[in-house]
Amino acid sequence: MVRGTNGITNGGTGPQDIYHPGNEEGAENSTPAQLLALSVIWHIPAFRSATGFTKALLGGWEYADITSFQSGFPLDPGLATSTPGLATRPNRVSGVSISGPKTVGEWFNPNAFVAPPTGFFGNAAPGSIIGPGSVDFDMAFYKDFRIKERHTFEFRGELFNIFNHTNFNGVSTAFGAGNFGQVTSAADPRIVEFALRYQF
């Protein structure tokens, strides 16, 4: 997707240079380029034919999984210099790749940008920096324990980011900032929750 006015159509702050809105063309930063999501619910067959206490405790369990693989969101390069004027983006250095080693200390190549001359707008395109992607496995095990016809306890065990994969989600994109190009935050690590719900 391409946005033509850097915010006029998507609730942003508007174009950098209102007289040249064509310079605002860039990747839409609310949508990643690729996203794969898989969802599974499995009624575990083990102990289904058991009887008595064994069936009550071990039979009837269900497993659910939501797995997602997502590429990074396009990010706008910004300016954090002392004299930006009306410019909100830096200049793009011709012939220098923005892609970097994708490490915490240098997610993209900061040398691909320079401050625009005083009184000029920056020519770096919106959405020209690609942020970190994510890999997430969320799983749940749950079972209903029926007490009477209309009385049921549901036990749930939920595991979010079960493999504790590090998913970075923040990058400093303001040229002139001390941490320009560095990863600044990450999504939650593994979270385990248990719940017991009474239905009547």
SULTAPE-V404743 format. One record per pair of residues at least 24 apart in sequence whose ideal C-beta (glycine too) atoms are under 7 Angstrom apart, sorted by the first residue. I is the first residue (numbers start at 1). J is the second residue. D is the distance in Angstrom with one decimal. If there is no record, write none. Layout:
<<I,J,D> <I,J,D>>
//
This chain:
<<1,28,3.8> <1,31,5.8> <2,26,7.0> <2,27,6.9> <2,28,6.6> <3,28,5.1> <3,126,6.8> <6,126,4.8> <16,87,6.7> <16,88,4.8> <16,89,6.1> <16,121,5.3> <17,121,4.8> <24,126,6.1> <25,125,6.7> <26,125,4.1> <26,126,3.4> <26,127,3.9> <26,128,6.2> <27,74,3.7> <27,127,3.3> <28,74,6.9> <28,127,6.7> <29,73,5.7> <29,74,4.5> <29,75,6.3> <29,76,6.3> <29,127,4.9> <32,70,5.2> <32,71,4.7> <32,72,6.4> <32,73,5.4> <33,71,4.9> <34,71,4.3> <35,70,4.8> <36,68,6.8> <36,69,4.6> <37,66,7.0> <37,68,4.5> <38,67,4.6> <39,66,5.1> <40,64,6.8> <40,65,4.5> <60,143,5.5> <60,144,6.7> <61,141,6.1> <61,143,4.7> <62,142,5.5> <62,143,6.8> <63,141,5.7> <64,139,7.0> <64,140,4.5> <65,139,5.0> <66,138,4.7> <67,137,5.2> <68,136,5.0> <69,135,5.6> <70,133,5.4> <70,134,4.9> <71,133,4.6> <72,130,4.7> <72,131,3.9> <72,132,5.1> <72,133,4.6> <73,131,4.9> <74,127,3.3> <74,130,6.0> <75,127,6.9> <75,129,4.3> <75,131,4.9> <75,171,6.3> <75,173,5.0> <76,126,4.8> <76,127,6.2> <76,173,6.5> <77,113,5.9> <77,124,4.5> <77,128,6.2> <77,129,5.8> <77,173,5.3> <77,175,6.3> <78,173,5.5> <78,174,4.2> <78,175,6.8> <79,122,6.7> <79,174,6.4> <79,175,5.5> <79,176,6.2> <80,174,3.8> <80,175,6.5> <80,176,3.9> <80,177,4.3> <81,115,5.1> <81,175,6.9> <81,176,4.0> <83,118,6.0> <85,118,6.3> <85,119,5.9> <86,121,6.8> <87,116,5.1> <87,120,6.8> <87,121,4.9> <87,122,4.8> <89,122,3.8> <89,124,4.7> <90,114,6.2> <90,115,5.8> <90,116,6.4> <90,122,4.7> <90,124,5.2> <90,175,4.0> <91,116,4.7> <91,122,5.1> <91,123,5.3> <91,124,6.2> <92,123,5.7> <92,124,4.3> <98,128,6.1> <98,129,6.2> <100,181,6.9> <104,182,6.7> <104,183,4.5> <105,182,5.8> <106,181,5.4> <106,182,6.8> <107,132,6.9> <107,171,4.9> <107,181,6.0> <107,182,6.7> <107,183,5.4> <108,181,5.6> <110,180,5.2> <110,181,3.8> <113,175,5.0> <115,175,6.4> <115,176,6.8> <129,173,5.5> <131,171,5.4> <132,167,7.0> <132,168,3.8> <132,169,6.4> <132,171,6.9> <134,167,4.2> <134,187,6.7> <135,165,5.1> <135,167,6.8> <136,161,5.7> <136,167,6.7> <137,161,6.8> <137,162,5.0> <137,163,5.5> <138,162,7.0> <150,200,5.8> <151,200,5.0> <152,199,4.6> <153,196,6.2> <153,198,5.7> <154,197,4.5> <154,199,6.5> <155,196,5.6> <156,195,4.6> <157,194,5.4> <158,193,4.7> <159,190,7.0> <159,192,5.3> <160,191,4.4> <161,188,6.4> <161,189,6.4> <161,190,5.1> <161,191,6.7> <162,190,6.2> <164,189,5.5> <164,190,4.1>>
//
